[in-house]
Amino acid sequence: MSKKSKYIADENRYKKMKYRRTGNSGLLLPELSFGLWHNFGDNDNLNTARNLLKCAFDNGITYFDLANNYGPPPGSAEINFGKILKKDFKNYRDELIISSKAGYGMWPGPYGDFGSKKFLVASLDQSLQRMGLDYVDIFYHHRPDYDTPLEETMGALDLMVRQGKALYVGISNYQPKEAEKAFKILRNLGTPCLIHQPNYNLFNRWIEDGLLDVLESSRVGAICFSPLAQGMLTDKYINGLPKDSRAVKDSPFLNTNQVLEMLPKIKELDEVAKNRNQTLAQMAISWILKDNRITSVLIGASKTEQILDSVKAIETTSFFDDELTKINEILSS
């Protein structure tokens, strides 16, 4: 496709994806959603970013997940997404679920971080401006703020919906008790919480200790980020550590020691995946989707091939009991 040709989405895109209802709402989300945490900053290639989003949408992935601080530098992912949206997806806006978040440090001074109404309202206004949007479909509080009354933070989310700047609201990284309290506040305000976005994968199963039960009883959806544990749950490291990998570069989220420590388990899990005729990455995604309390899995990618590999995971989201037993044995060893 030349740079001047107009993007036309694959007409069979909705046949390639499965969709799940989000909590107690009318909103269906794709089983796979696409995150712009990495690979959409100013140091990344904009044409590559365009191709990633086109590939995702052509395969029925309708949800694009952003945050105010994604980049680097912070804000650049939203700016670049806005350029791509205007160029390629303008005619498809009503088929897209676009989200943003605020809760981490964004600008200097006391009003550029955490969970005050001042920060959240200003941050969403800035995000809308960067992306060239009138509203986002979902706006999240990105992390708990223990110094701001939860009533104030949730009240700000309620305000955004009433102002028409967000259709739905969610929270991210909240523990079970604080999540339950947030859900109650929002429900009483008349703006129910749509969804919770936690870190969840085979190596990080904290949401099984209460949060999934709270989400089920509160009828709130779940969209899980880091399903591949920053690349550890792939075949990337099985035969050594590539020089250009995140672990070797000592990313803030992954280092060489972490990979080496988990490598025996990674190799054993890879054997289980092969016996299922899946790649390790596909099995890691399928394993999350086996639980019907999970609405969607949030994937990232630097290559279109990675998206296509992930899409195959939705074909097999059930496990035999002996497979689950073996996985649990590996993880507990």
Order of alpha helices (4+ residues) and beta strands (2+ residues): beta-beta-beta-alpha-beta-alpha-beta-alpha-beta-alpha-beta-alpha-beta-alpha-beta-alpha-alpha-beta-alpha-alpha
